[in-house]
Amino acid sequence: MITRRAFNMQAGSMALLPLISFEKPSTILHGGNIMTMDPARPRASAIAISGGHITAVGSDEDVLALASPITKKIDLGGKTVLPGFIDAHSHPAYSGVMHLFQVDCDLHSIAAIKSAIHAAAQKKAPGEWVLGFKYDDTKTSEGRFLTREDLDEAAPNHPVFISHRGGHTGFVNSLALQMASIDGDTPDPDGGRLDRTDGHLNGRLLETGAGMVERVIPKGETREQRRDGVALVSKMLAKSGITSVTDAYGSRDDFVAYNDAYKAGMLGTRIYCMIGYFDIDKMIAAGLQTGFGDEWVRLGGMKATCDGSISERTARLSKPYIGRPDDYGIIVTEEAELYELARKAHSAGWQLGIHANGDVAVDITLGIYERLQKEMPKADPRYRLEHCTVINDDLIRRMAALRAIPTPFSTYVYFHGEKMVEYGEERLSNMFALRSFLDAGIMATQASDYPPGPYEPMMALQSSVTRTDMKGTLWGGNQRITVEEAIKIGTVHGAYASFEENIKGSLEVGKLADLVVLGADPTQVDPFALIDIPVERTMVGGNWVFEA
């Protein structure tokens, strides 16, 4: 239990100024090509570490001179070192439990998915739920959505719920609809849709429509299983070079799971845990707010959702989707309700992060932030726009005025390129708009949204720098950025988004010893080969959490 006294002792931690003991280093990394992301010293060859923090950065000669007889010296052999990557929007707790208990439907055909679901059903008693995740209609050879009939064939005696990789759509069988009391006469819920073919339910449930089934699925994970889930995913992230991650829709139970994993020595990455609006009343009642915690597990902002998904093509747009002249996407939460949620959290000391993909949703979200700044102004609120995918010049101007922080999808152009045709070339010139953000002085971040997008930072770099998909198609080339800019977005900007720029994001004296060792210098390779650069080691707090 978090006591009020404990909270008061840590409430001043938002300044996040580390206490460093400049004793002899326990570890020195030398002989490296170190990109520090510190403008005062962009490159170095050696780093000294003590107590999990960096105590010296410089030349081999200068830093090695600080060694004591017991200092561990590690020769990097010319390898490139970067600050650890910061994934500013992901879902580790949510995906961790799914990795443990659900069918991974990241398969290349509907036939293969049906086979995997059938195999899972065979291990369960009739009537027990079969769940799956990471299904993506455009990644299958058939190139179509799963249907109720597909899932009836795969598991006729089990209710089935398969979530789309984007996380905003569910695909269910007849038994699942029956258990949720959904039939042909059930109307679409506010903020969602029960999809139909020729007037009949086809098993595809969009946005809050999926929630109608999700709420009848038993939530049986134990505290230990949630701990094991976050531990598993944190190690997956560490293997890719990620040392910090924002959980962009955490719950009170997730916050407990992260702390449990850390105490058990099972956590491989640092966590900034945003709390979903559904749990914010509990957190406020406990006297908690953004910043509570420590350098390993910290409370982030409050998260709420305005509109739909980019990968599932439900984001709310001002102009219709290509080929669907009557479809503008979905508003999930109306502006008045969003404002009340945001106002409550803002007044209680919480940072705000609202999911806003389409330009209509971004406009609504900025309007809420602008209103709050007039009514209850804060000097440094760091309002976040989770995703902030489709923008225009006016939205950019308003974001810059608020100093708002967008967290655009970093791997989507590369990984989800086949979906981009539904947005059109004109709109793509204003999507994942890193060039526009940087030119306006906006601190955009690197964000995977995993599971919806792959989390690997090297894919993020290539996607942002080349703006091409895996087939080589260019999408919105005007938004390309440089490799150096992409690295800064994935390190320095990520730290700023969580109020932690004083302790992480660059390799400087006094900051945490969080870093990644790469097999090549990203600034010296063909931009189309960035994805192939291997991550050889990842360090968090002076300890290797991954070694190839």
WOJO-V394631 format. One record per pair of residues at least 6 apart in sequence whose C-alpha atoms are under 6 Angstrom apart, sorted by sequence separation. I is the first residue (numbers start at 1). J is the second residue. If there is no record, write none. Layout:
BEGIN
i: (I:I)
j: (J:J)
END
This chain:
BEGIN
i: (36:48:49:137:163:188:196:261:292:308:309:356:468:495:538:539:35:36:48:137:163:291:292:308:320:448:467:468:504:538:35:48:105:137:162:291:307:320:467:503:504:538:34:47:162:195:290:307:503:537:34:47:161:195:290:467:495:537:34:46:161:194:290:317:536:33:46:160:316:536:32:46:160:193:316:492:31:44:45:46:192:315:316:491:519:30:44:45:192:194:314:465:519:30:159:160:192:193:314:465:518:29:159:191:192:465:518:29:388:518:28:389:517:28:384:385:387:388:517:27:152:383:384:385:386:387:516:27:151:308:382:384:516:25:250:307:515:25:26:148:250:251:307:408:515:25:148:244:246:249:250:251:306:307:461:514:243:244:245:246:247:248:249:250:270:271:272:273:274:276:277:306:514:244:246:247:249:272:273:274:275:276:277:306:514:104:105:106:136:272:274:275:513:102:103:104:105:106:129:131:133:135:136:339:512:513:30:102:105:128:129:130:131:132:133:134:135:227:231:356:357:109:126:127:129:131:134:172:226:352:353:354:355:357:359:108:109:126:171:353:354:356:357:358:359:171:180:235:170:227:234:170:231:234:118:169:231:410:118:169:407:410:169:405:406:407:409:410:168:391:405:409:114:170:390:407:169:317:390:315:316:317:318:389:400:315:317:389:446:27:31:32:316:435:445:446:26:27:28:29:30:31:33:434:445:27:30:31:32:33:34:433:435:31:32:33:34:35:429:428:445:301:305:306:307:411:414:445:301:302:303:304:305:306:410:413:443:301:302:303:411:417:148:414:147:148:306:414:147:413:414:289:290:289:462:458:459:458:322:321:322:321:97:96:96:93:96:92:191:92:191:166:86:90:91:85:88:89:90:91:84:85:86:87:88:90:84:86:89:240:241:14:166:165:241:239:88:89:90:87:88:90:91:87:89:90:86:85:86:85:88:86:83:83:84:84:83:84:82:82:81:81:80:80:80:56:55:54:54:53:54:53:53:54:53:52:38:37:36:36:52:52)
j: (42:54:55:143:169:194:202:267:298:314:315:362:474:501:544:545:42:43:55:144:170:298:299:315:327:455:474:475:511:545:43:56:113:145:170:299:315:328:475:511:512:546:43:56:171:204:299:316:512:546:44:57:171:205:300:477:505:547:45:57:172:205:301:328:547:45:58:172:328:548:45:59:173:206:329:505:45:58:59:60:206:329:330:505:533:45:59:60:207:209:329:480:534:46:175:176:208:209:330:481:534:46:176:208:209:482:535:47:406:536:47:408:536:48:404:405:407:408:537:48:173:404:405:406:407:408:537:49:173:330:404:406:538:48:273:330:538:49:50:172:274:275:331:432:539:50:173:269:271:274:275:276:331:332:486:539:269:270:271:272:273:274:275:276:296:297:298:299:300:302:303:332:540:271:273:274:276:299:300:301:302:303:304:333:541:132:133:134:164:300:302:303:541:131:132:133:134:135:158:160:162:164:165:368:541:542:60:132:135:158:159:160:161:162:163:164:165:257:261:386:387:140:157:158:160:162:165:203:257:383:384:385:386:388:390:140:141:158:203:385:386:388:389:390:391:204:213:268:204:261:268:205:266:269:154:205:267:446:155:206:444:447:207:443:444:445:447:448:207:430:444:448:154:210:430:447:210:358:431:357:358:359:360:431:442:358:360:432:489:71:75:76:360:479:489:490:71:72:73:74:75:76:78:479:490:73:76:77:78:79:80:479:481:78:79:80:81:82:476:476:493:350:354:355:356:460:463:494:351:352:353:354:355:356:460:463:493:352:353:354:463:469:202:468:202:203:361:469:203:469:470:349:350:350:530:530:531:531:422:422:423:423:229:229:230:230:233:230:331:233:332:311:242:246:247:242:245:246:247:248:242:243:244:245:246:248:243:245:248:456:516:291:452:452:538:546:446:447:448:446:447:449:450:447:449:450:490:490:491:491:494:494:506:507:514:515:515:516:515:516:516:517:517:518:521:509:509:509:510:510:511:511:512:513:513:513:506:506:506:507:541:542)
END
